[in-house]
Amino acid sequence: MAAPSNRKNTLEFVADKSNFLLINRNFSSYFLKGKHVVIATTDDPVVNEKYIIFVKKREY
């Protein structure tokens, strides 16, 4: 998960997940290289749609 900041409950949820990578930075297309599943989970539907379009175009 890439985000410049995270909520306390998010950090608590991922704390014991050994297969979960938390990246404290803004999104970069580099994070998508070699990935087969991408989940957009912001609080902003406009931002989510932006990333969905980006992934569908496979611009990475």
Residue pairs with C-beta under 8 A, 6 or more apart in sequence:
1 10
1 14
1 20
1 21
1 22
1 23
1 41
2 23
2 25
2 26
2 27
2 28
2 31
3 23
3 24
3 25
3 26
3 27
4 24
4 25
4 26
5 24
6 22
6 24
11 22
14 20
14 22
23 31
27 51
29 54
29 59
29 60
30 60
32 38
32 55
32 60
33 60
38 51
38 55
40 47
40 48
40 51
40 52
41 48
42 48
54 60
